[in-house]
């Protein structure tokens, strides 16, 4: 894995995740309070982009079938998914957000 400059802090908010790709992989960047979290962007249950999901507090709900995930850890909290989303380290450099993908 390698640190990648993904975006700037002003392009991500608690109600607006930021979708990005590296190679052929899809990722989503979320903000919960003042922290940023990067997760796989594809629901493990069926193809749906988590960045299109419904964010409430520190959870995101899959827009297709309603599986629920904990944003800080990627842990699956509710069916129909039965697998976690992989999470990736995030760091800030001034206004830049970097993700180790």
C-alpha positions in Angstrom: 0.0 0.0 0.0 1.1 3.6 -0.6 -0.1 7.0 0.6 -2.2 8.7 -2.1 -3.3 12.3 -2.2 -7.1 11.9 -2.6 -8.8 15.3 -2.2 -9.0 18.4 0.0 -10.9 18.7 3.3 -13.4 21.1 1.8 -14.7 18.4 -0.6 -15.8 16.0 2.2 -18.4 16.6 4.9 -20.5 14.6 7.3 -23.3 14.4 4.8 -21.3 14.2 1.6 -18.9 11.3 1.2 -16.2 11.5 -1.4 -15.9 8.6 -3.9 -12.6 7.8 -5.5 -10.8 5.1 -7.4 -7.2 3.9 -7.4 -6.5 1.5 -10.2 -9.7 -0.4 -10.6 -10.7 -0.3 -6.9 -13.5 1.9 -5.6 -13.2 3.7 -2.2 -15.3 6.1 -0.2 -14.0 8.8 2.1 -16.3 9.8 5.0 -16.2 12.5 7.7 -17.5 11.8 11.2 -17.2 14.8 13.4 -13.7 16.1 12.8 -12.2 12.7 11.7 -11.9 11.1 8.2 -12.3 7.5 7.3 -11.7 5.6 4.1 -13.6 2.4 3.3 -14.2 0.1 0.3 -17.0 1.8 -1.6 -18.8 -1.4 -2.8 -21.2 -3.1 -0.5 -20.1 -6.7 0.1 -23.7 -8.0 -0.3 -24.5 -6.7 -3.8 -22.9 -4.1 -6.0 -24.0 -0.7 -4.6 -21.8 2.3 -3.9 -21.6 3.1 -0.2 -20.9 6.8 -1.1 -24.4 6.9 -2.5 -25.7 5.5 0.8 -27.5 7.2 3.7 -25.1 8.6 6.3 -26.4 9.1 9.8 -23.9 9.9 12.6 -21.1 7.2 12.4 -23.1 4.8 10.2 -23.8 4.4 6.5 -26.7 2.4 5.1 -26.3 0.7 1.7 -28.6 2.4 -0.8 -29.6 -0.9 -2.4 -30.7 -3.3 0.3 -30.2 -1.4 3.5 -27.2 -3.1 5.1 -25.7 -1.0 7.8 -22.0 -0.3 8.4 -20.0 1.5 11.1 -17.9 4.1 9.3 -14.9 4.3 11.7 -14.3 0.5 11.5 -16.1 -0.7 8.4 -17.9 -3.3 10.7 -21.2 -4.7 9.3 -23.9 -3.8 11.8 -26.9 -5.2 10.0 -28.1 -7.6 7.2 -28.4 -8.4 4.5 -24.6 -8.0 4.3 -22.6 -10.4 6.4 -19.1 -9.1 5.8 -17.3 -5.9 6.9 -16.1 -3.1 4.6 -12.3 -2.9 4.5 -11.0 0.3 6.1 -7.8 2.2 5.2 -5.6 4.6 7.1 -6.1 8.3 6.5 -3.9 11.2 7.4 -4.1 15.0 6.9 -1.4 17.2 5.5 -2.6 20.8 5.8 -5.8 20.7 3.7 -4.9 17.5 1.8 -6.4 14.2 2.7 -4.2 11.2 2.1 -5.2 7.5 2.2 -2.9 4.5 2.4 -4.4 2.3 -0.4 
